[in-house]
């Protein structure tokens, strides 16, 4: 198992352990008052047992030992052999606190030494042992008698089979080995009968195989006996861990060569968790490994003649099977496990050991209990247990979202064709009505002509022409109608008209039913979208829950007093967006503490309260989520920004003419920092540009507002979901474009009298305000035209239209040629080596299959502003481009691309490199890295893993070095594979250096520095 994956599993277990500790804590609170509840104590026992077994398997031995001792005390409580008062309750809760602390130490990679245990845990255990005592074999028997569904197979293998195997081991240890064949044959018959009784066919077959081999190969009796004993021991262990399907059915003599060839007796096989049985990477699932570790522990206890009886292990095995079901299915996301509960945050490391003696120890135990345990009731715990949940991989949710995206496209296609069909039916109805009018005129004309000429018109041929003619000629023309051939044709036309009307009416009825079904489909699909979106949602509190602990650490380290206020913690955000917000929010939070909040003395001098305030809020606005980070600190000094810009080479006249927003935009440039010194929190020139770049990847934006001496507010806007968006379809330069409705404040039909000219620019008079007007046709020249008329019969607005877009506190108008309507679409990313033009963030597919570019309105306006030809703006743009592209060589040379499929590994490396002064870009695998590099990303070195999905490190190297533009780019391989074969293959493919995990940070940083300097020298 790879090191990073193993560590991930271990961290996931520590997250599970927190849930078990919550269960124990909930059951213990108030136990000194209400007494022991048998149902609650069962849940506490299972939780403690799960921690004990899982921690032992993961290698967290101190955690396992303390959980084991607590489990013993809980057994004593269950049998009712001890009285529980407030002192015992406090000591038990304190022990749970110690478990939390040890788990936190393990999560942080801190070793718990014996001195800490002797000072903080041993006094508690001694006091509880004095008050409660140790569990006895009688206690184990009493507990076993309460179990309803005891596993007799395990019990018999622990007793009967164990006795047989120990007898065979003594036979093998006897140098003379009398009656070896007979003893093993009889034992094999006994074990085979036991296997038949327990319906273990494979075990019975194995015993018969042993008998057969002993009879057929008497010369190899000792070797066969040794092998048989080994397989029986292995089968016994498989029974203990519930893997009876893995019991071998035959004795494989091919393994005899691996056994000792000499004649001396072999010792009884010892179960060793690290060597002979429970190697972590040999198990396919975490459940198998955990169960194996549990079986080993119990066997060792039996072997050492511990106080525990075999009955006790039967209960343990059953409990452990139940408690590890969730681990066998799945484990929570790693980032969930990093969150600390409020109790953890309130814990403080004890500074003095507890003394012996009941009163003193109980008092010390009380003092170490956190002051604010959450008051949880039985009903709350019950609700948590009874809630039916299932864990689903994020990959499956992504697949559901993608399928729903396809459904949205097909639904839009259905709506489009239904509209076209409705238009055609409307046209058909018009044609039928016109035909009816023509037929009426024809009939009227015929009747008029027939009245005057009917006498001369030839009669219709009949079967008896003579007889009929002589009869009808006796009647006057008014007394009997006479029909000509023209009359028959007219009659046929009228009948056909009636039939066409009937068909048209049927079409109308069926179309209405189809439209009704389509509306139902739309409604159902929207509900489906809402539910799928909810599945992907997580409250922002999951991310912000770590901030109080981080704030407390910064307060202690830097001597500031800050109160953190969180509003809208229950606001749900798409999981992908929430993960992307992690680094930006952390940067802004640290900046608010470091740059914003003053020290207490400065705040007192300014007339402020000594304790500053950082407020983080989240709320919905339309189909967007708005997150604000506000502090009441010193604010951003624009004069400092100007001074820093002057040092970086910007023109002084341009800076004097720059507006407040222009100057604030500078803080988002790479390497720009007003910090006077470099600290752990700031001053490295890395941060705000990362914030904006990360937000761009999720179609988000950030704005800043500040007032000197009052504070600063950063406003982040992100979409509600990344998969589906509602857009306005507009036309500009015969090109169809899609604008998200969330970016449009208002839409206006343009009137020529509302356009004014000022300073050579067009502005729109909108409700008395002058709004800058931008004609897209002046900024984009599209190389091809599209047949817009195919979208619908006619546009909704077949005239020039203005889209009003908010840009900070101001508005900007974008002029388009036509407006074609509004619809819900699925977002698709454009794949390829060429980057999207500025202002475009992806594309969507219409119902008729055409691809329409999706406009990022804020980014488009920002690009247009930066491209404005005015002297002020041009000067700033040139300066900003110089900052970004080369006038600050120190910034450019410090860009490193980290490629790894583990987000936590990437974050860890990014923190390491940023601390050393590097700017870091990240890619989730080799394919992602190639796309970013070919899309224009400029870096000076790459640090890459080998084992990654889609495209591994070797494939990435091969593709990269085949590109002439990237052949000189240094690539450092950082992987868990330390073998010479892997290293040599990477070097042969073009790697500049090779490191294996865990790496030595100084060596890695030194290598990166040497390679980046060499890269700059080549340029």
Secondary structure, DSSP 4 states (H G I P E B T S, - for coil): --HHHHHHHHHHHHHHHHHHHHHHHHHHTTHHHH---HHHHHHHHHHHHHHHHHHHHHT-HHHHHHHHHHHHHHHHHHHT-S---HHHHHHHHHHHHHHHHHHHHHHTT----HHHHHHHTHHHHHHHHHHH----HHHHHHHHHT-SS--HHHHHIIIIIHHHHHHHHHHHHSSS-TTHHHHHHHHHHHHHHHHHHTT-HHHHHHHHHHHHHHHH-GGGHHHHHHHHHHHHHHHHHHHHTT-GGGS-SS--GGGGGGS--SSSPPPPP---TTTTS--GGG-SSHHHHHHHHHHHHHHHHHHTT-S--HHHHHHHHHHHHHHTHHHHH----HHHHT---HHHHH-----SPPPSSHHHHHHHHHHHS-S------HHHHHHHHH-------HHHHHHHHHHHHHHHHHHHHHHHHHHHHHHHHHHHHHHHHHHHHHHHHHHHHHHHHHHHHTTTSPPPP-TTHHHHHHHHTTS-TTTS----HHHHHHHHHHHHHHHHHHHHHHHHHHHHHHHHHHHHHHHHHHHHHHHHHHHHEEETHHHHTTHHHHHHHHHHHH---EEEEEE-TT-EEEHHHHHHHHHHHHHHHHHIIIIISPPHHHHHHTT--SSEEEEEEEEEETTEEEEEEEE-S----HHHHHHHHHHTT--HHHHHH--HHHHHHGGGSTT----SS--SSS-SS-SHHHHHHHHHTTT-EEEEEEETTTEEEEEEEEES-SSEEEEEEEEETTEEEEEEGGG-SEEEE--GGGEEEETTEEEEEETTEEEEEEEHHHH---SS---GGGSSSS-SB-S-EEEEEEETTEEEEEEESEEEEEEEEEEEPPPSSSPPPTTEEEEEE-TTS-EEEEE-HHHHHHHHHHT--SHHHHHHHHHHHHHHHTSSHHHHTTEEEEE-S-HHHHHHHHHHHHHTT-EEEEESSHHHHHHHHHTT---SEEEE-S--SSS-HHHHHHHHHTSTTTTT-EEEEEES---HHHHHHHHHHT-SEEEESSPPHHHHHHHHHHHHHHHHHH-
